[in-house]
Structure formats: structure tokens, C-alpha cells
Amino acid sequence: MQGNIALLTGANGSGKSTLVDGLLTLLVANQRRNYNQASSMSGKKERDEKSYVRGAYGRTRAEESYGSKPKLLRDKGKLSVLLAYFSDRLSKQDVTLAQVLWMEDGSVRKFFVVADAELTIASHFTQFTLIADLKKQLKMLGAETFEKFVDYSQQFRKRFGLESEKALDLFNQTVSIKEIGGLNDFVRNHMLEKADVQTKIRELQESYDNLTISYTAIQNARKQ
């Protein structure tokens, strides 16, 4: 693609939302991420990071109860690798973003990867025994690995020329948008940088007080 617009179409259940959720996982922190929502009115989510890592699909009857439980493709401890390769032909810049995720003690564990080259899952994320070996292998290829999303985000935003996190916040909101509600609130919450109003007011008050003191001193000097 050369900066052109692409249209993704498909029947229900063909994976359109899953592809978008993959991009969100790579670009947006988990606590702020909006995965595909089953209902815009109730806000109920049918997917989360844990269900993706375990490969949840469909539902089956739970023998221990009268309810149901999701079917799982992957057992605990199995790794999931999410990877996207970006290339800008004009600047001749290549960037690969990746996340390695797995379940441990009921929680999702992960680390993050940024590389200034094209990496693939088959060639660069399969030949290892331990996580430490994989990280060492990636570093030998010139890739950077991170334990925290904030550090990973700073590095890929620098490469993409994104000075503010608001760009990703807006992306997060618009890709899964079902209704905007009030336009003013949408712009304030997702497009404008948050400002510390109270601090600004105190600074203005201090400036005003300083000007008042200066003016008074000048007037007293003139009277003398």
C-alpha cells in the first residue's frame, strides 16, 4: 500500500473485528483498549486480552454447572505472538512491532518488541526453548525488548512521528465506534490534551499579583 485507503469487508464471523483488535493490542495499552463490543448500549464486552491469548471460540456446556464455557484452542503456558510490519517507501523506514503473550498463574504475561527491520513469526519467534533465549535472539537481530507498555509505546511512537498519546486514544475510540453521543465531549475527551486548569489559574493569579506589586512600586517611586 502507498498510503491509499483500504476497505475490509467480510461476512459476520470472518475475522474483521479480530484484525482490528490485533492492531489495538499492538498500539493501545490494555487498560484503555476497546475491543469489539457486543452492545453499544450496555457496554458489554464479548472479548478481552485473556480470551484472545487462550484462543477462545464458541461455547460448550460446562459439566460442573448448567451454564456454558468458552472453547479454548491453547493450553496455559502456550505462547501467542502478535506481530505487524510497517514500511514507509518514501522515508525507506521499516518497523516491526510484536508482543509475546502467555498465561501464567491465571494472568496474562507478556513482553514487547520494536525492530527497525522486517521480522516474521515463522523466522524469528519459533526457534527457542526459554523466553530468555527468545529475548536474546531478538536482541542479536537488533530488536529492542520491553517489559512495560509505556516504554514500548514511547519507542514506536517516536518512529511513527506521534508526539502525543492522544492520536492512539482517538484511534482506539474510532475503530470500535458505534455512537458518538455529544460531539463536544468526544473532542474534549479524545482529541484535546488534558490541561491542569487549577495550576494555570494559580499561575495567572501569581502573574497578576506580581504586576500589581510592580505597578504599585512604580507609582510610589513617582510620588517621591
N, C-alpha and C positions, 0 to 999 in steps of 0.2 A: 504494500500500500504506500502511496505517496501523499499522505495527508488527505486522501479522499474520504468521503463518507461511505460507511458500510452499513448494510441493513441485514440484521439477523432475524430470520423467520423460521418457524417450525411449529409442528403440532404440539398440543399440550403434553407435557412429559418428555419432550425431546431433548431437554437439557439447556434451554436458553437461559433460564434463571441460574442454573448451576454454573454456567460460564461466567455470568456477571458476578455471582458470589465468589468465584475464584479470583477475579480481579479485585473485588473488595477485600478479600483476605490478604492479598499481597500489598494493598495500598492503604488500608484503613485499620486503625487499631481495633482490637476485638471489642472493647467496651463501648466503642462508638459506632460499630458496624451495623448496618441494617440489612440483614439477609432477607430474602424474599418473604413477604408477609402474607399469610393466608387470608387475612381480612384487614382492610384498612380501617374499618370501623372499630373492631375490637382490639386491634394491635397484636393479636395472637401470632406467634412465630411458629412455623412448622419446621424450621431448620435452625441449627446452631453449629458452632465450630466442632463440638464433640461428636455430633451425629455425622458430620462430614468425615472426620478422621476415622470413625468406626465403619464408614461406608453404609449408613442406614438407608434402607429402601423398603417400601411397603410395610405391612404389618402382619403379624401372625398371632394366633391365640396363645395366651400365656397359660400354661398348665396349672400354675400355682394360684391363679385367680380367674375371675370371669371376664377379665379385660383382655387387652392385646398388647403386644410389644413389637418394636421395630425389628425387622430382619437386618442382620449385620454381615457385611462382606469381609471385614477384617477383625481378627482377634486382637486382644490387648497386647501391646508391645510391638505390633506391626507398624512399620513406618509409612507415612504418607508424604509424598514430595509434591509440592505445588510450585510450578515454575513458569515464568513468562520472559520472553526475549524481545527486547525493543531495539529497533535500529533506525537511525536518522541518516538518510542518504546525503542530505545537504551538509551536515556537520561531520559526517562519517563517524558517528558515535554509536557504539554498541553497548547495551546494558542488559544484564540478566538479573532478574530478581527471583529469589527462591525462598521457600520456607520448608523446613523438615519438621514434621509433626508426628507425635505418637502419644499413646495413652500410658499413664503411669500413676498408680495409686488413685485411680478414678478421675484424674485431672489431665488436661492436655498439656504436654510438654512440647517445646519447640525451640528451634534456633533459626536465625535469618541469614540470608546470603545476598551480597551485592557483588557483581563481577562486571568489569569493563570488557567483556568478551561474550561470545555466544556459548552458552552451556546447554547441555541437554540432560534429561533424566537418565536415559539409557547409557550414555557415555560417561557421565561424571558423578552419578549418585547411586550406583549399584555395586561397585567393586569395593566393598569394605566389610569389616566384621563388627567393629565397635564405632559408636558415634564419634569418639575422639579420633579414630582413624579417618573417618569421613571429613571431619573438620581440617585435619592435617593435609589430606589430599586436596581439598578445595583451596587451602592457603597456598599450596605449592603451585596451583594454577593461577595464582594472583587474585583470587577472590577474597573478599572480606566477610567474616562471620560475626554475628552479633547475638547476644543473649537477650537484649531488650529491644522492643519495637521502636522506642523513641530514638535510639542510636541508629538503628537500621533506617528509619524514616528520614532522619536528617541527611544521611548519605545519599539515598536515592532521590530525595527532593532537590538536593544540590545538583545532581546530574541532570535532572529534568527541568531545572530552572524554576522550580516552585519555591518562591520566597516565603510563602505563608501556608500554614496548615489549612487555612480556610478553603483553599482550592480543592483539597481532598474531602473536606467536610461537605462542600457543595456537591461534589461528585457522589459522595455517599448518599446524600439526600435525593438527588435527581434520578439516579439509576433505578431506584425502587419506588419512585414517587407514585402515589395513587390519587392524592388530593393535596392541594397546597394550603387551603384554608385562607388565612389572611395574608395577603402579599407583603404588607409592611412587616409583619412578624417574621415571615420567611426570609426577607432580605436582612433584617436585623440579626436574626439568629444564625444564618448560614453564609452570609456574604460579607458582613462587616466585621472588622476586628473589634473585639471587646475592649472597651476603654474603662479605666478606673476613674469614674466621674468624681467621686469624693476627693481623690487626690488632686484632680485638675482644679476643683473648686478651691481647695486649700491653697494651691499654688497661685491661683488668681487673687485670692484674699491677701496672701503674703505680698504679692507684687503691688496690689493696691495700697496696702499699709505702708510699704517702702516708699511708694510715690508720694503718699500723704505726708510722711515724715520729711522727705526731701523738699516738698513744696513749703511746708511749714518752716523748715530751716532757712530756705531762700527768702521767704517773707520776713522773718526775724532779722536776717542779715541786712536786708534793705532798710529796715526801720532804724538800724543802728548807724 
